[in-house]
């Protein structure tokens, strides 16, 4: 399974640098100089990082073969991906990677089937996107009070939703 670790944004300057929306906890490792990273769509890569710097909180990359603003702009929106097998498991039993949660069946504490986790959003607080048959997706904050159990081996996640959440 592929994991998105970044998304190429707009060009920065006229020499081909690109901004990157970082989607990894370890940008220093994932975007190291000399690293080759696969892309989605695959035809735009793999890309090789020739330079990296931070500018006003934004990651800027210099990519092999990208020497001007127009070439950099053609990469805008490209997802930078790695194989999930490259991600080290966490020692914290309450910490999960997105790819571990996506695909889990969601049930309530009373055993009622809710749906399946299709995405994890990171907007200040992690939020699970749960697809439900015949209904709009449910957005469930990923906090212990609402998600008391994550059973990776059993392929399920137990939620204790307050009235009105679902």
N, C-alpha and C positions, 0 to 999 in steps of 0.2 A: 504494500500500500504506500502511496506517495503522500508525503506531508509537505504542506506549504510552509516555507521558512521566511518568505518575503515576496513582495510584489514590486516590480519596477514601476516607478512613478515618472514624473516629468524630468526632462533634462535639466541640468544645472550648469549654467555658463555655456560657452561655445566650443569647448574642447571635448565634448562627449561624455562628461560625467553624468550619472543618473542618480536620482534620489531613490531610496528603497524604503518601502513600508515594511519594517521589521516585524516578523511574526514568529520569532524564536526567543527563547530565554537566553541563548548563548550566541549573540551575533559575532563575537570575537572569533569563535570557533567556526561557525558556519560561513562567515564572509572573510576568511583569512586570505591574505595575498597569496596567489598561486592556486587557490581552490578552484575546482571545476564543479559547476552546479548545473543540474538538469533543469529543464524549463517545461512549462505548460503554457502554450502549445510546444510540443517537442521540437518542431522545426526551427524554433528560434534559438536553440541551444545545442549542446551545452555551452554555458558561458564560462569564461575564465577571468578571475578577478586579478587585475594588475595593480590596483591601488585602492585604498580605502581610507576614508577620514570622516570625522563627525563635524558637522557645521550647524550650529544653532539647534542642536538636538536631533538633526536629521542625518542619517547615514548616506554618504555619497560614495559611489563606486566608480572606478575606472575599469572598463571591460576591454579585453583583447579584441582588436578589430573595430572598436568604436572610437573614432577620432573626431567626430563633429556632432553638433546639436541635432541635425536631421537624422543621422543614423541612430543616435540615442533615443530620439522621439519615436522611432519605429518599434522600439522595444517596450514602450509604455504599456502597462497592463499585463506584462508577462509575469507569470508566477514562477518563483524560484522554488524547486522542490527537491526533497531528499527521500530516500527509502526509509520507511518506518523502522527497519531493522538497524539503522544507524543510530537510533535514539536509545540512550542508556536508560534502563528502568530506574525509577526513583526509589530511594530507601524509605521515604515517607509513605506509610500505608494509606494516608488520606490525600495523596497527590497523584493525579492522573494526567496523562497526555490526551489530547483531543482524540487521536486515533483509537485510543482504548475505549472511549465512551461512545463514539459514533457507531451505530448499529446495535447498541444494547436495547433490549426490550424494557419498556418502562411500565411498572405496575405500582398500584397504591399499596399502602400498608395493609389494607383489607383484602388484597389480592386481585383487585379490579384492573384489567388490562387498560393502559392508557395509550400506548403507541410505541414509537421507536425514535431514539435519538438520531437526528440527521445532521446536526451541526452544534458547535460550541462557539458562542459569541463572547468576545472579551471587551466589554465596554465598562471599565471601572470594576465591574463584578462579572464573574463568569456566569453565563446564562446558557442553559441547555435548550435547544430547539427540538421539540418533540412532534413528529408527524403523527396525526390522529386520523383514522379512517373516517371520511365523510365530514370532517370538521377542519377548522383552521388549525394551523400549528399552535402548540402551546409553548410558551416561554417560561421556563422554570429556573429561578435563580439557583445556582449550584452551591448551596450552603448546607452544612450538616443538619440544620433544623428542618429543612425541606427535603433533603436527600440523605436519609439516615443510613442507607446501605447501597454499596456498589459491589456487585458480585461479578467480577470479570470472568471467572471460570464458568459460572452459571449463565452468563450472557444476559444479565438483567440488572436493573437499577430500581430501587424501591423509593417512592416519593411519599411524603406525608403533606399533601397540599392543604393550605388553609381554605376555608369556604370561598368560592368564587375564582380561585386560581385556574381551575380547569373548566 
